[in-house]
Amino acid sequence: MTKNVLTFLIIITLSAMLLSAEFDFITTAERTEYKNTSTYDDVMTFLFEAQKKSDKLQVLTLTTSTEGRMVPLVVIGSEQIKSPQELKLTGKPAVLINANIHAGEIEGKEAVLMLIREIITGKFNGILDNQVILLTPIFNADGNDKFGKNRGDNGPELAGVRYNGQQLDLNRDCIKLESPEMKALVRLLNEWDPVLFVDLHTTDGSFHREPVTYTTMLDPNADPKLSGYMWKTFFPAVAETLKKKYGFDSLPYGNFVDRTKPGKGWESDAVGGRYATNYVGLRNRFTVLDENYAHADFKTRVLGSFGFIKSILLYTGEHIREMREMVIAADRETKTGFHKTNFALEYKNEKLMELSIKSYVFELVKIKPEDRDKYPPWYKDYYAKKTDVFKDYTVDYISDPVPTRTVPLPEAYIILPFRENIVTVLKNHGIVVERIRSPFTTAVENFVVKKVELANRLYQGNVFVKVTGDYETKADVTIPEGSYFVSMEQTLARLLPVMLEPESEDGLVAWGFFNRVLVSQWRNQPQLYPVYRLHNADIPMERYQE
Ligand SMILES: [Zn+2]
């Protein structure tokens, strides 16, 4: 045999081997020894190969991103499930795990791929006996491949960007629903109704040694029984599994109140409904915000996140039915009783519990006047420099938003006609909105706008609007035909005041939805706020659902 023929035969044999080689289900992070993160194509190939290998897993389309990418929804169950109807037939509750909402915060994406590998190769058996797992492994598909030195994390060097294809932060879009991704996620919540929502992030705050941090819904208008269960029952059990079974320390998410004096406390105060975990909490479903610690190396973050996800699924694998009972009860109580309570407009963050943080000794370093601009204004004269000496701090965890200003809730809201943008966004959330067929006269409460103020900076493409004023009761107001009736006696009632109360921090007024009608065109005078409140909705009126 000539040398050429031999070479030819070797090439043919190698090619055949390569073609028949099975996909190895090794992630890009693992293959590169945690130097790189998976591209969009890496993720999609992994998912479709997993679907080929196992009938436990289905890859569906959640939506199409602004730049035209398929945003995948992966459904994993012991039965083949391709639709919410098929999920209902199994009788099993679902858990939703969302990765890459901020596409530079990547370890959740790597961890859910590893989870898929374990499930389809039978290494995480039993986890599907009582639950169905929904995964959105690359939620911000458009941000993932915009690789750059976008983050100051402890590796990898290159990661995607925070924003989506519209330059929107998806984790601020939960009330206004401007992005295809968040609209689709809300549709998923309405159709698949996961009992628990887990959102995976990376945080670069105060220095500590726990690689995993967590919190749950914080909005003071959410059902406190659900967050109480998370803090008292769920997190202690999950954190124990994470430590005992997977070897990782974890800590409630937060930052030192004062970095120069760590003993003053540990605080977390991202409270509004614009954040996904708060938003889902307002819908009476359990939520976990996972923030992996950016100063831990990439491998530790991926494995910590992976261990955390598995610890959560081991817990829900045993307790998901009791959790479902709780959210059904929360729905029932919201529908029948929420309107009899008060809505928190303002709050003060108070002590939730005491906790211990594995941290360091810090040295105070005076900031030179010429360096002052390099530090945020709240740093004042000193910054706290981390030393390598370990020190643990037992401090108050300041993360219980206690209402300081409230307004009594009505039985229903009435939105005057020709406010299609308001009605559309309410319906996109799954809120029941009815149309009034013929005019009637009744007593209403109306918010009299006294002042309209605009923020002095752009935020998410928006200039925040703040209104101040008072409610006035008006007798014998005629509600015109074509107005919209929104009852508070519905399971999503907690979202309604968040969106419709004019002074709500995350309201549709704040987000600019009412800009065209808040002031008169020529004289800039405050105008009628076109939403009425009914304290007695039990009045005869003809209405229908469009
Ligand atoms: Zn994030």
Residues whose N, C-alpha, C, O or C-beta is under 5 A from the ligand:
A	BS01	ZN	H102 E105 H201 T202
